[in-house]
């Protein structure tokens, strides 16, 4: 996460297999760019088994005004992404 983000960003383990990356002074566009870089780095990694990620991006104040609201918004978005990914996998295997 550190290699895909800026020096001012703060990565943290949020729980279990969930992580958060706090991006001070980043708008939604910048946060989405960081998320894309992270996904690209994971996709290029040759470790086995491959590591995959679902990412939800939430920005202040659009998605919440407190840390809790922002985490809830990002969490909701990441689960929507996971659901879409499963739908594509189901469709591809049907």
N, C-alpha and C positions, 0 to 999 in steps of 0.2 A: 504494500500500500504506500509505503514511503517513496518508493521509486517512481510511482505513478502520480504523486502529488507534489505540492510545493513545500518549501521549507517551513512555511508558516502554518501548514495544515497539521491537524492532530489526529492520528489514527488511534483507535481504541477497540478492545474486545468488548462487545456489548453483552454477550451471553452465548453459551454453547458454541455454535458455529456461525454466530452473527457478529459482525464488526461494524463500526461507525467511523466515518471520516469527517471531521469538522473542518470546514473550509471558510475561515474568516474572510469577510469582505468579498465573497464570491457570489455572483448572481447565478441564476438557473443555467444559463449558457455555459459559464465557466465550470460549474459543478458537473454538468453533463459531459463536458470535454474531459474532465478528470476521470469520470466513470468510464468513458470510452477507452481512455488510455489504460486504465486498470484491466478492463476486459481484454484488450489487445495483448497486454503482457501475459495474462493468464492463458490466453489461447496459444501464444507462442511458446509457452513453457513445455519442455519435453519430459517432465516428470510423469511417472506412472504411479497410481492412476491419475488421469487428468483432473485438474481443479476447475470447477465451474462456479460461476457467481450469478446471483440475481441482485440487481441494485435498484434501490428506490432513492430518488433525489427529492429532498424537501428544502425549501428556502424560506428564510425569514424576510418579511412577515407574511408572505403569500400562503404558506402552508401551516403556519403556527407562529405564536408569539412567545412561547416558552420552550425550553429544551424538551419537555415531555410531549408537547404538541408536535414539535418537529420530528421527534423520534417516532411517534405514532403515525404521522403522515408518511414518513419514509418507509416504515414497516408495512403499512397498508399498500403502498405502491410496489414494494418489492414482492409482496405476496400476489399482487395482480400480475406482475411479470412472471412469477413462477407458474401461475395458473395458465397463462398464455403459452408458456414454454411446454407444459404438459399437453395442452391441446394440440400444439403443432406436432409433438412426438406421437400422440395418439393418431392424429390424422396421417402422419407419415407411415405409421406401421399398420394402418387399417387396410 
